[in-house]
Amino acid sequence: MLSESEGLLMKRPNILSMIAVALVAVFVIVAVSRMQSDSSEQVAQQGAVEAPSADSGRVTVVSREEDFQPEVDADGVMAPNYIEYSDASLAQAQERGDTSVLFFAATDWCVTCMMLEDELLEKGAQLPDGVTVFKVDYDNDRENKAQYGVTSQHTMIVLDAQGEEVRRWIGGGFETLVDQLI
């Protein structure tokens, strides 16, 4: 039979092992935290932001120049089938019988809005015939936000040729947009 002091010696290695494991865990947490912090600082220094990809769920680094503004012609056209919203341009699209998509975009600060805008600028010509996407300024166009009951940036609303809402969703990239139009 073990004496009381021998019993404590037998328990001590277990206690020491538990302390060692806890210290290793703390070390790993601190190291991972520092790596993430360094990565975030590098991304911030490069003028980029990390964001989940709208369609794939993967993280994508999105980079834009600080004062990025797409080129817009006199009619508000930024790319084929992608134009800035105005009452007149929406009325013209409805007169042509086009399907209109209102994209409530906050492209100054919403990463997924920036990503979709970049895709629209690049792939706007690939939208189905008779579809026009209108960029509605989420931050400043309170009238349209109220009219359509929009409470979140990156809201997409599809209107038929008569201006009636057909469908709405929040988020997604170019593929999601095209899928919602079919």
C-alpha positions in Angstrom: 0.0 0.0 0.0 1.3 3.5 -0.9 1.8 6.1 1.7 0.0 9.5 1.3 3.2 11.2 0.0 3.8 8.4 -2.5 0.2 8.8 -3.8 0.8 12.6 -4.3 3.9 11.8 -6.3 2.0 9.4 -8.5 -0.7 12.1 -9.2 1.8 14.9 -9.8 2.9 13.6 -13.3 -0.7 13.7 -14.4 -1.1 17.3 -13.2 2.1 18.3 -14.8 1.0 16.7 -18.1 -2.3 18.6 -18.0 -0.5 21.9 -17.4 1.9 21.2 -20.3 -1.0 20.4 -22.6 -2.8 23.6 -21.6 0.4 25.7 -22.2 0.8 24.2 -25.7 -2.8 25.0 -26.5 -2.4 28.6 -25.4 0.8 28.8 -27.5 -1.0 27.5 -30.6 -3.9 29.9 -30.1 -1.6 32.8 -29.8 0.4 31.8 -32.9 -2.7 31.3 -35.0 -4.0 34.6 -33.9 -0.8 36.4 -34.8 -0.8 34.8 -38.3 -4.4 35.9 -38.9 -3.6 39.4 -37.7 -0.5 39.6 -40.0 -2.6 38.3 -42.9 -5.3 40.9 -42.3 -2.7 43.7 -42.0 -1.1 42.6 -45.3 -4.5 42.6 -47.0 -5.4 46.0 -45.6 -2.0 47.5 -46.7 -2.7 46.2 -50.2 -6.1 48.0 -50.3 -8.0 44.7 -50.5 -10.5 43.0 -48.4 -11.2 39.3 -47.7 -14.8 38.2 -48.5 -16.7 35.1 -49.0 -17.3 34.4 -52.7 -20.9 35.1 -53.5 -21.4 31.8 -55.4 -18.8 29.3 -54.1 -18.5 30.0 -50.4 -14.7 30.2 -50.7 -12.8 33.3 -49.4 -11.7 35.6 -52.2 -9.5 38.6 -51.9 -11.2 41.6 -53.5 -9.0 44.6 -54.4 -10.2 47.9 -55.7 -8.4 51.2 -56.0 -9.5 53.5 -53.3 -11.5 55.9 -55.5 -12.7 53.2 -58.0 -15.7 54.4 -60.1 -16.8 52.6 -63.2 -16.8 54.6 -66.4 -20.3 55.9 -67.1 -21.5 57.4 -70.3 -24.0 60.3 -70.7 -26.9 57.8 -70.6 -25.7 56.2 -67.3 -24.5 53.0 -69.1 -21.6 51.4 -67.3 -21.5 48.1 -69.4 -23.8 46.4 -71.8 -27.1 45.8 -69.9 -25.8 47.5 -66.7 -26.7 51.1 -66.1 -27.2 53.6 -63.3 -30.8 53.9 -62.1 -32.9 56.8 -63.1 -36.7 57.0 -63.5 -36.2 57.8 -67.2 -33.9 54.9 -67.9 -36.3 52.5 -66.1 -39.3 53.9 -68.1 -37.3 53.4 -71.3 -36.6 49.8 -70.5 -40.2 49.1 -69.6 -41.3 50.7 -72.9 -39.0 48.3 -74.8 -40.6 45.5 -72.9 -37.3 44.6 -71.0 -37.1 42.8 -67.8 -35.5 45.1 -65.3 -33.4 44.1 -62.3 -32.9 46.6 -59.5 -29.5 46.1 -57.8 -29.5 48.0 -54.5 -25.7 48.4 -54.3 -23.5 49.9 -51.7 -20.3 49.7 -53.8 -18.3 52.0 -51.6 -18.3 49.6 -48.6 -20.2 46.3 -49.4 -17.7 43.7 -50.6 -20.3 41.4 -52.2 -21.8 44.5 -54.0 -18.3 45.3 -55.3 -17.8 41.8 -56.5 -21.1 41.6 -58.3 -20.5 45.1 -59.9 -17.1 43.9 -61.2 -18.8 40.8 -62.7 -21.5 43.0 -64.3 -18.9 45.3 -65.8 -17.1 42.3 -67.2 -19.9 40.0 -68.2 -22.9 42.4 -68.7 -23.2 41.4 -72.4 -23.8 37.8 -71.3 -27.1 38.6 -69.6 -30.1 37.3 -71.5 -31.6 39.5 -74.2 -34.1 42.0 -72.9 -32.6 42.2 -69.4 -31.3 45.5 -68.0 -29.7 45.7 -64.5 -30.1 49.1 -62.8 -27.6 50.1 -60.1 -29.7 51.8 -57.4 -27.5 53.7 -54.8 -28.4 51.8 -51.6 -26.9 54.5 -49.4 -28.6 57.6 -51.0 -31.7 56.5 -52.8 -34.1 56.4 -49.9 -37.2 56.8 -52.1 -36.7 53.6 -54.0 -35.6 51.7 -50.8 -38.9 52.8 -49.2 -41.0 52.1 -52.4 -39.6 48.5 -52.7 -39.2 47.8 -48.9 -35.5 47.3 -49.2 -33.6 47.0 -45.9 -30.4 45.3 -46.9 -27.7 46.2 -49.4 -27.2 43.7 -52.3 -30.9 43.3 -52.6 -31.9 42.3 -56.2 -35.5 42.9 -57.4 -36.7 41.6 -60.8 -39.5 43.7 -62.4 -41.5 42.7 -65.4 -42.2 45.0 -68.4 -45.1 46.6 -66.5 -42.9 47.4 -63.5 -44.4 44.6 -61.3 -42.1 42.8 -58.9 -41.6 39.2 -60.1 -38.9 38.1 -57.6 -36.4 39.3 -55.1 -33.3 37.9 -53.3 -30.3 39.2 -51.3 -26.8 38.4 -52.3 -25.2 36.2 -54.9 -23.0 36.7 -57.9 -23.5 36.9 -61.6 -24.4 33.2 -61.9 -27.1 33.6 -59.2 -28.5 36.6 -61.1 -28.7 34.7 -64.4 -30.2 31.6 -62.6 -32.9 33.8 -61.1 -33.8 35.2 -64.5 -34.4 31.8 -66.1 
